[in-house]
Amino acid sequence: MDKDRQYNQSERGKARTERYNHSSKRKACEKKFLEKLINTPELREKRIERLRGWRMTHEGTYAKLRKEVLSFLGNKCVTCGIEDFRVLQIDHINGNGYKENKQFGKGGWGTVKYYRHILVVEGEGYQLLCANCNWIKRYEQGEYN
């Protein structure tokens, strides 16, 4: 024991420990340990319950907000008049929507924040276009990458 302790405190021992701490072997061992720790039945059950509770609370938030925004903007394409909500897209009248998308983040809660923003600004600067009309507008104005 004393020899081990002496070796670990020596320069050579410290260097070896440092190399091990940065090695992939240590990281793999740590990952296995964490997987065992996290995947216990009790913790798994807690995560499932938390997820169920979240779904019950937030179910349909995205769909409700989207429906509200679409109705606020007129429920039909400005160009061709199609009213099928499945193909309607929110378009920035002046373009450059990608900058705003970066601000709110992509998908999930970023989209919800984006819809709430549209309602706050009362739709100013936005319009509804169907997918085809939106791409035609983007092509004609050079908004595509």
C-alpha positions as a Markdown table, in Angstrom:
| # | Residue | x | y | z |
|---|---|---|---|---|
| 1 | Met | 0.0 | 0.0 | 0.0 |
| 2 | Asp | 2.7 | 2.5 | 0.9 |
| 3 | Lys | 4.5 | 1.8 | -2.4 |
| 4 | Asp | 1.3 | 2.5 | -4.3 |
| 5 | Arg | 0.8 | 5.7 | -2.4 |
| 6 | Gln | 4.4 | 6.8 | -3.0 |
| 7 | Tyr | 4.1 | 5.9 | -6.7 |
| 8 | Asn | 0.9 | 7.9 | -7.1 |
| 9 | Gln | 2.4 | 10.9 | -5.4 |
| 10 | Ser | 5.6 | 10.8 | -7.6 |
| 11 | Glu | 5.9 | 12.8 | -10.8 |
| 12 | Arg | 5.7 | 9.6 | -12.9 |
| 13 | Gly | 2.5 | 8.5 | -11.0 |
| 14 | Lys | 0.9 | 11.8 | -11.4 |
| 15 | Ala | 1.6 | 11.9 | -15.1 |
| 16 | Arg | 0.1 | 8.4 | -15.5 |
| 17 | Thr | -3.0 | 9.4 | -13.6 |
| 18 | Glu | -3.4 | 12.5 | -15.7 |
| 19 | Arg | -3.1 | 10.4 | -18.9 |
| 20 | Tyr | -5.8 | 8.0 | -17.6 |
| 21 | Asn | -8.1 | 10.8 | -16.6 |
| 22 | His | -8.1 | 12.1 | -20.2 |
| 23 | Ser | -8.2 | 8.7 | -21.8 |
| 24 | Ser | -11.2 | 7.2 | -23.7 |
| 25 | Lys | -11.0 | 4.2 | -21.3 |
| 26 | Arg | -11.9 | 6.3 | -18.3 |
| 27 | Lys | -14.7 | 8.0 | -20.3 |
| 28 | Ala | -16.1 | 4.6 | -21.3 |
| 29 | Cys | -16.0 | 3.4 | -17.7 |
| 30 | Glu | -17.7 | 6.6 | -16.5 |
| 31 | Lys | -20.4 | 6.3 | -19.2 |
| 32 | Lys | -21.2 | 2.7 | -18.2 |
| 33 | Phe | -21.4 | 3.7 | -14.5 |
| 34 | Leu | -23.8 | 6.6 | -15.4 |
| 35 | Glu | -25.9 | 4.3 | -17.6 |
| 36 | Lys | -26.3 | 1.9 | -14.7 |
| 37 | Leu | -27.1 | 4.7 | -12.3 |
| 38 | Ile | -29.6 | 6.3 | -14.6 |
| 39 | Asn | -31.3 | 3.2 | -15.8 |
| 40 | Thr | -32.4 | 1.9 | -12.5 |
| 41 | Pro | -36.1 | 0.9 | -12.5 |
| 42 | Glu | -37.1 | 3.5 | -9.9 |
| 43 | Leu | -35.5 | 6.4 | -11.9 |
| 44 | Arg | -37.0 | 5.1 | -15.1 |
| 45 | Glu | -40.5 | 5.0 | -13.6 |
| 46 | Lys | -40.0 | 8.6 | -12.3 |
| 47 | Arg | -39.0 | 9.8 | -15.8 |
| 48 | Ile | -42.0 | 8.1 | -17.4 |
| 49 | Glu | -44.4 | 9.7 | -14.8 |
| 50 | Arg | -42.8 | 13.1 | -15.3 |
| 51 | Leu | -43.2 | 12.7 | -19.1 |
| 52 | Arg | -46.8 | 11.7 | -18.8 |
| 53 | Gly | -47.5 | 14.7 | -16.6 |
| 54 | Trp | -45.8 | 17.0 | -19.0 |
| 55 | Arg | -47.9 | 15.6 | -21.9 |
| 56 | Met | -51.1 | 16.0 | -20.0 |
| 57 | Thr | -50.2 | 19.7 | -19.2 |
| 58 | His | -48.9 | 20.7 | -22.6 |
| 59 | Glu | -50.9 | 18.5 | -25.0 |
| 60 | Gly | -52.0 | 20.4 | -28.0 |
| 61 | Thr | -50.3 | 23.7 | -27.1 |
| 62 | Tyr | -48.5 | 23.8 | -30.5 |
| 63 | Ala | -51.6 | 22.9 | -32.5 |
| 64 | Lys | -53.9 | 25.3 | -30.6 |
| 65 | Leu | -51.4 | 28.2 | -31.1 |
| 66 | Arg | -50.9 | 27.4 | -34.8 |
| 67 | Lys | -54.7 | 27.3 | -35.3 |
| 68 | Glu | -55.0 | 30.7 | -33.5 |
| 69 | Val | -52.3 | 32.3 | -35.6 |
| 70 | Leu | -53.8 | 30.9 | -38.8 |
| 71 | Ser | -57.2 | 32.3 | -38.0 |
| 72 | Phe | -55.7 | 35.6 | -36.9 |
| 73 | Leu | -53.9 | 35.9 | -40.3 |
| 74 | Gly | -57.1 | 35.0 | -42.3 |
| 75 | Asn | -57.1 | 31.2 | -42.7 |
| 76 | Lys | -56.3 | 31.3 | -46.4 |
| 77 | Cys | -53.4 | 31.9 | -48.8 |
| 78 | Val | -53.1 | 35.6 | -49.7 |
| 79 | Thr | -52.2 | 34.7 | -53.3 |
| 80 | Cys | -54.3 | 31.8 | -54.4 |
| 81 | Gly | -57.0 | 31.6 | -51.7 |
| 82 | Ile | -56.5 | 28.0 | -50.6 |
| 83 | Glu | -57.9 | 27.3 | -47.2 |
| 84 | Asp | -56.4 | 23.9 | -46.3 |
| 85 | Phe | -54.5 | 24.5 | -43.0 |
| 86 | Arg | -52.1 | 21.6 | -43.8 |
| 87 | Val | -50.4 | 23.6 | -46.6 |
| 88 | Leu | -50.6 | 27.1 | -45.1 |
| 89 | Gln | -47.3 | 28.6 | -44.1 |
| 90 | Ile | -46.5 | 31.8 | -42.3 |
| 91 | Asp | -44.5 | 34.1 | -44.5 |
| 92 | His | -42.5 | 37.2 | -43.7 |
| 93 | Ile | -43.7 | 39.9 | -46.1 |
| 94 | Asn | -40.2 | 41.5 | -46.2 |
| 95 | Gly | -38.3 | 38.2 | -46.2 |
| 96 | Asn | -35.4 | 37.4 | -43.9 |
| 97 | Gly | -37.4 | 35.0 | -41.8 |
| 98 | Tyr | -34.4 | 32.8 | -41.1 |
| 99 | Lys | -33.0 | 35.6 | -38.9 |
| 100 | Glu | -36.1 | 35.5 | -36.7 |
| 101 | Asn | -36.1 | 31.7 | -36.7 |
| 102 | Lys | -32.6 | 31.8 | -35.2 |
| 103 | Gln | -33.8 | 34.2 | -32.5 |
| 104 | Phe | -36.6 | 31.9 | -31.3 |
| 105 | Gly | -34.9 | 28.6 | -32.0 |
| 106 | Lys | -36.0 | 25.7 | -34.1 |
| 107 | Gly | -38.8 | 23.2 | -33.3 |
| 108 | Gly | -40.5 | 22.6 | -30.0 |
| 109 | Trp | -40.8 | 25.5 | -27.7 |
| 110 | Gly | -39.0 | 27.8 | -30.2 |
| 111 | Thr | -42.0 | 27.4 | -32.6 |
| 112 | Val | -44.4 | 28.1 | -29.7 |
| 113 | Lys | -42.5 | 31.3 | -28.8 |
| 114 | Tyr | -42.6 | 32.3 | -32.5 |
| 115 | Tyr | -46.3 | 31.8 | -32.7 |
| 116 | Arg | -46.8 | 33.8 | -29.5 |
| 117 | His | -44.6 | 36.6 | -31.0 |
| 118 | Ile | -46.8 | 36.8 | -34.1 |
| 119 | Leu | -49.9 | 37.2 | -31.9 |
| 120 | Val | -48.2 | 39.9 | -29.8 |
| 121 | Val | -47.2 | 42.0 | -32.8 |
| 122 | Glu | -50.7 | 41.4 | -34.2 |
| 123 | Gly | -49.5 | 39.8 | -37.4 |
| 124 | Glu | -47.7 | 42.9 | -38.6 |
| 125 | Gly | -45.2 | 41.9 | -41.2 |
| 126 | Tyr | -46.6 | 38.4 | -41.7 |
| 127 | Gln | -48.9 | 36.8 | -44.2 |
| 128 | Leu | -50.3 | 33.4 | -45.0 |
| 129 | Leu | -49.2 | 31.6 | -48.1 |
| 130 | Cys | -49.6 | 28.1 | -49.3 |
| 131 | Ala | -46.4 | 26.1 | -49.7 |
| 132 | Asn | -46.4 | 26.6 | -53.5 |
| 133 | Cys | -47.0 | 30.3 | -53.4 |
| 134 | Asn | -44.4 | 30.7 | -50.6 |
| 135 | Trp | -41.7 | 28.9 | -52.7 |
| 136 | Ile | -42.7 | 30.9 | -55.8 |
| 137 | Lys | -42.3 | 34.2 | -53.8 |
| 138 | Arg | -39.0 | 33.1 | -52.4 |
| 139 | Tyr | -37.7 | 32.2 | -55.8 |
| 140 | Glu | -38.9 | 35.4 | -57.5 |
| 141 | Gln | -37.4 | 37.6 | -54.7 |
| 142 | Gly | -34.2 | 35.6 | -54.4 |
| 143 | Glu | -34.9 | 34.6 | -50.7 |
| 144 | Tyr | -33.8 | 31.0 | -51.0 |
| 145 | Asn | -30.2 | 29.8 | -50.2 |
